[in-house]
Amino acid sequence: MQIKEVIQHLETLAPTAYAEDFDNIGLLVGNALTTVTGILVTLDTLESVIDEAIQKNCNLIVSFHPIIFKGLKKFNGATYVERVVMKAIKHDIAIFAIHTALDNAFHGVNDMMCEQLGLMNRKILIPQSGTIKKLTTFAPTTEVEALRIKLFEAGAGSIGNYDHCSFSSEGTGTFKALENANPSIGEIGKIHYEKETQIQITFPIHKERKVLKALFDTHSYEEVAYEIITLQNSNQHIGMGMVGELPEPVEELDFLKHIKKTFKTGCVRHSELLGKPIKKVAVLGGSGSFAIKNAQNVGADLFITADLKYHQFYEAENKIVLADIGHYESEQYTKNLIVSYLQKKISNFAIILSDKNTNPIQYL
């Protein structure tokens, strides 16, 4: 198996099309055509992780965080980033980063946090917009059903918990084939009238190439009339954060202790307790201060995230309890998720969970 095939599996879990614009994800080091000897999965790629990969004969590291985030202007080993990249290149070890693509995936970072807490009825906290497109095309009425099926097979027509969704309307299409045309219907130089069906069908942006290939491969016309527009509808299965519910309400202090134990954190920093049980919980792995209002707006009793600053705790405004559990702690189970997923997809070589604790923050 080549690295590119592993990447295809990871793209199915968390399409890179949904990563945030500021992020730097994908294959950061290495050649996609390299044959894989083993995969090491980690939260961060440090020198100790490269050494672990060498020891365990893994030439592909799948890392949650990207080791290269900003542009590098030189490689002389002056920083930990340069040293990691230099060592990886020297030992022919590729590095793939998944980061905010997995943050935004429905079965990603935040779903894993909810799983650890036993939250039910999970929904995306901040659904992405601009990630759904609509195809409008026209085909002879006698051929439209075959075309529709191929578009469905390519991934079009899925809306939430429904698939095979489309809309059709019938009418008459006209065209005149010019001198150099090769029409499948009609004659050169004559206006042709054809009973046609208009199909409108939505698809997620990462499926556009497959959908267009299905359209062109199946359609009988030499020139296919079609239009694609981007919708502003929110994508309820893609986005930052997640909100869910506990099976039964839990007292605030008891739930904070449960959080501390579940995420094995040395400290839970929290805002003022409100004296009411916790039932609805919002989570956002990593730095999530930007989502405080979103957590309030969905009626969450408590919001779990990381990297909150002093004044941001005031934003609770006696409406919600904010709980900062630490950046590493909030994302630590992510590598378990990736390993479990890849083990189900790939069985012919080792997929190893890194045993290195890459948390740079220590507690006394």
C-alpha positions in Angstrom: 0.0 0.0 0.0 1.2 3.5 -0.9 0.9 6.5 1.3 -1.6 8.0 -1.1 -4.0 5.1 -0.4 -3.8 5.7 3.4 -4.5 9.4 2.7 -7.6 8.3 0.8 -8.9 6.5 3.8 -8.2 9.5 6.0 -10.0 11.7 3.5 -13.1 9.6 3.9 -13.0 10.1 7.7 -12.2 13.8 7.5 -12.2 15.4 4.0 -9.5 18.1 3.9 -12.0 20.3 2.0 -13.5 21.1 5.4 -10.3 22.2 7.1 -10.2 25.8 8.3 -8.5 28.3 5.9 -5.7 29.2 8.4 -4.7 25.5 8.8 -1.8 23.6 7.2 -2.9 20.0 6.7 -2.2 17.1 4.4 1.1 15.5 3.5 3.6 17.9 5.0 6.7 15.7 4.5 7.3 12.8 2.1 6.2 11.4 -1.2 2.6 10.1 -1.6 3.9 7.2 -3.8 6.1 5.7 -1.1 5.2 2.2 0.0 4.1 2.1 3.6 6.0 -0.1 6.1 4.0 1.0 9.2 1.9 3.9 10.5 2.5 5.7 13.8 -0.4 7.9 15.0 0.3 10.8 17.3 -1.2 14.0 18.6 2.0 16.0 17.9 5.1 15.2 15.9 8.1 15.8 18.0 11.7 14.5 17.8 10.9 11.8 20.3 8.0 10.7 18.0 10.3 10.5 15.0 12.7 8.3 17.1 9.7 6.1 18.0 8.8 5.8 14.3 12.3 4.8 13.4 12.4 2.2 16.3 9.0 0.7 15.3 9.7 0.7 11.5 7.0 3.2 10.7 7.7 5.4 7.7 4.4 7.3 7.9 3.4 9.4 10.9 -0.3 10.5 11.0 -0.3 13.5 13.3 -3.3 15.5 14.5 -1.4 18.8 14.8 0.7 20.0 11.9 4.4 20.3 12.8 4.7 22.9 10.0 2.2 25.7 10.6 4.0 28.7 9.2 6.4 29.0 6.3 9.9 27.9 7.0 12.7 30.0 5.5 15.7 27.9 6.6 16.6 24.4 7.9 19.5 24.6 10.2 18.1 22.9 13.3 17.7 26.1 15.3 14.1 25.3 16.3 12.2 22.1 17.3 10.2 22.4 14.1 13.3 22.5 11.9 14.9 19.6 13.8 11.7 17.4 13.4 11.5 18.0 9.7 15.2 17.5 9.1 15.2 14.2 11.0 12.0 13.0 9.2 13.5 13.7 5.8 16.9 12.1 6.7 15.1 8.9 7.7 12.5 8.9 4.9 9.6 9.3 7.2 6.5 11.0 5.9 4.2 13.2 8.0 0.5 13.7 7.4 -1.5 16.2 9.5 -5.3 16.0 9.8 -6.0 18.8 12.3 -9.1 21.0 11.6 -10.4 18.6 9.0 -11.0 16.2 11.9 -12.2 19.0 14.1 -15.0 19.7 11.6 -15.8 16.0 10.9 -19.0 14.7 12.5 -17.2 11.6 13.8 -14.1 13.5 14.8 -12.5 15.2 17.7 -15.6 16.5 19.4 -17.6 13.4 18.9 -14.8 11.5 20.6 -15.1 13.9 23.6 -18.9 13.3 23.7 -18.3 9.6 23.6 -16.0 9.7 26.6 -18.6 11.7 28.5 -21.5 9.5 27.5 -23.4 12.3 25.8 -26.5 11.4 23.7 -28.4 13.2 20.9 -25.3 14.8 19.5 -25.3 17.7 17.1 -22.7 20.0 15.6 -22.4 23.2 17.6 -21.3 25.5 14.8 -22.4 24.1 11.4 -20.3 25.2 8.4 -21.9 27.1 5.6 -20.8 27.2 2.0 -20.0 23.5 2.0 -23.0 22.3 0.1 -23.3 22.8 -3.7 -26.3 22.3 -6.1 -26.0 20.8 -9.6 -28.7 21.6 -12.2 -28.5 19.7 -15.4 -30.8 18.6 -18.3 -31.0 15.2 -20.0 -33.4 13.4 -22.4 -36.3 12.1 -20.4 -35.6 8.6 -21.5 -32.1 8.7 -20.0 -32.7 10.7 -16.9 -33.2 7.8 -14.4 -29.9 6.2 -15.4 -28.1 9.6 -14.9 -29.8 10.2 -11.6 -28.6 6.8 -10.3 -25.0 7.5 -11.3 -25.1 10.9 -9.5 -26.4 9.2 -6.4 -23.6 6.6 -6.6 -21.1 9.5 -6.8 -22.3 10.9 -3.5 -24.9 13.5 -4.6 -28.4 13.7 -3.1 -27.6 13.1 0.6 -29.2 15.6 3.0 -28.7 14.8 6.7 -30.2 11.4 7.4 -31.7 11.1 3.9 -30.2 10.1 0.6 -31.4 9.7 -3.0 -32.8 13.3 -2.8 -33.3 15.2 -6.0 -35.9 17.4 -7.8 -37.1 17.0 -11.4 -39.2 19.0 -13.8 -40.0 18.3 -17.5 -39.9 20.5 -20.5 -38.6 20.9 -24.0 -34.9 21.5 -24.8 -33.8 23.0 -28.1 -30.4 23.1 -29.9 -28.9 23.2 -33.3 -25.7 21.3 -34.0 -23.1 23.3 -35.9 -20.8 22.1 -38.7 -18.0 20.6 -36.5 -20.4 19.0 -33.9 -21.0 15.3 -33.4 -24.5 15.2 -32.0 -25.8 12.0 -30.4 -29.4 13.3 -31.1 -30.5 15.5 -34.0 -28.9 16.5 -37.3 -26.2 19.0 -38.3 -27.7 22.4 -39.2 -31.2 21.7 -38.0 -32.9 22.9 -34.8 -33.8 19.9 -32.7 -36.5 19.7 -30.1 -36.1 17.1 -27.3 -38.3 16.2 -24.4 -35.9 16.8 -21.4 -36.0 16.5 -17.7 -34.2 19.0 -15.5 -32.5 17.5 -12.4 -31.5 19.5 -9.4 -29.4 17.7 -6.8 -27.1 18.8 -3.9 -23.8 17.4 -3.0 -21.0 18.1 -0.5 -18.1 20.1 -1.9 -15.5 17.3 -1.5 -17.6 15.2 -3.9 -17.6 17.6 -6.8 -15.0 15.9 -8.9 -16.8 12.5 -8.6 -20.2 14.0 -9.3 -19.0 15.8 -12.4 -17.2 12.6 -13.6 -20.5 10.7 -13.2 -22.3 13.4 -15.1 -20.0 13.5 -18.1 -19.4 9.7 -18.2 -23.2 9.0 -18.2 -24.7 11.8 -20.2 -25.2 11.1 -23.9 -24.8 14.7 -25.1 -21.6 15.9 -26.7 -22.0 19.2 -24.8 -23.6 18.8 -21.4 -25.6 21.7 -20.1 -25.1 22.1 -16.4 -24.8 24.7 -13.6 -23.2 24.4 -10.2 -23.9 27.0 -7.4 -22.7 27.1 -3.8 -25.5 27.2 -1.2 -25.3 29.1 2.0 -27.3 26.5 3.9 -25.6 25.3 7.0 -24.2 21.8 6.8 -25.5 20.1 9.9 -22.9 17.3 9.7 -19.8 19.4 9.3 -18.6 22.1 11.7 -16.8 23.0 14.9 -17.8 21.7 18.3 -20.6 19.5 19.4 -23.5 19.5 21.8 -25.2 16.6 23.5 -27.2 15.6 26.6 -26.4 13.5 29.6 -28.8 10.5 30.3 -29.7 12.2 33.6 -29.0 15.6 35.1 -25.8 15.7 37.3 -24.9 18.2 40.0 -22.3 20.8 38.8 -19.5 19.8 41.1 -20.0 16.1 40.6 -19.9 16.6 36.8 -16.7 18.7 37.0 -15.1 15.9 39.0 -16.3 13.5 36.3 -14.7 15.7 33.7 -11.4 15.8 35.6 -11.3 12.1 35.9 -12.4 11.3 32.4 -9.8 13.6 30.7 -7.1 12.9 33.2 -6.3 16.5 33.7 -4.3 18.0 36.5 -6.7 20.9 36.8 -10.2 22.0 35.6 -10.5 25.8 35.5 -14.1 26.8 35.6 -16.3 29.8 35.8 -18.7 30.5 38.7 -21.1 27.6 39.4 -24.8 28.5 38.9 -26.4 26.1 41.4 -28.4 24.0 38.9 -27.9 20.5 37.5 -26.0 19.9 34.3 -28.0 18.2 31.5 -27.0 19.7 28.2 -23.2 19.9 27.5 -21.3 21.6 24.7 -17.7 20.6 23.8 -15.0 22.0 21.5 -11.6 20.4 21.6 -8.6 22.7 21.6 -8.9 26.5 21.8 -12.6 27.2 21.8 -13.2 30.6 23.4 -14.8 31.8 20.1 -17.7 29.4 20.7 -18.8 30.6 24.1 -21.8 32.4 22.7 -22.7 29.5 20.5 -22.8 27.2 23.5 -25.0 29.7 25.3 -27.3 30.0 22.3 -28.0 26.3 22.1 -28.9 26.3 25.8 -25.9 24.3 27.1 -25.6 24.2 30.8 -21.8 23.7 30.6 -19.2 24.2 27.9 -16.0 22.2 27.9 -13.0 23.6 25.9 -9.4 24.8 26.5 -7.1 27.8 26.4 -9.6 30.3 28.0 -8.1 33.6 29.0 -8.8 35.4 32.3 -11.4 37.8 30.9 -13.1 35.2 28.8 -14.4 33.5 31.9 -16.6 36.6 32.5 -18.3 35.8 29.2 -20.2 33.1 31.0 -22.4 35.9 32.3 -24.1 33.6 34.8 -25.8 31.8 32.0 -23.4 28.9 31.5 -20.5 27.1 33.3 -17.3 27.3 31.4 -14.8 24.4 32.0 -11.2 24.7 30.7 -9.6 21.2 30.8 -6.4 21.9 28.9 -5.6 21.8 25.2 -3.8 18.4 25.2 -6.4 16.9 27.5 -9.3 17.9 25.3 -7.8 16.3 22.2 -5.9 13.3 23.7 -8.4 10.7 22.6 -8.1 11.8 19.0 -5.2 9.5 18.2 -7.2 6.6 19.5 -10.0 7.5 17.1 -7.6 7.6 14.1 -5.9 4.2 15.1 -9.3 2.5 15.5 -10.5 3.9 12.2 -7.4 2.9 10.2 -7.3 -0.6 11.8 -10.8 -1.3 10.4 -9.7 -0.1 6.9 -6.2 -1.5 6.7 -5.1 -4.9 8.0 -1.9 -5.8 6.2 0.6 -3.8 8.2 1.1 -2.2 11.6 -0.9 0.8 12.8 0.6 1.9 16.1 -0.6 4.3 18.7 2.3 6.4 19.8 3.2 6.0 23.5 4.7 9.4 23.7 3.0 12.0 25.9 3.5 15.2 23.9 1.7 17.5 26.3 4.0 20.5 26.8 2.2 21.6 30.0 2.9 20.0 33.3 1.0 20.3 36.6 2.6 20.5 40.0 
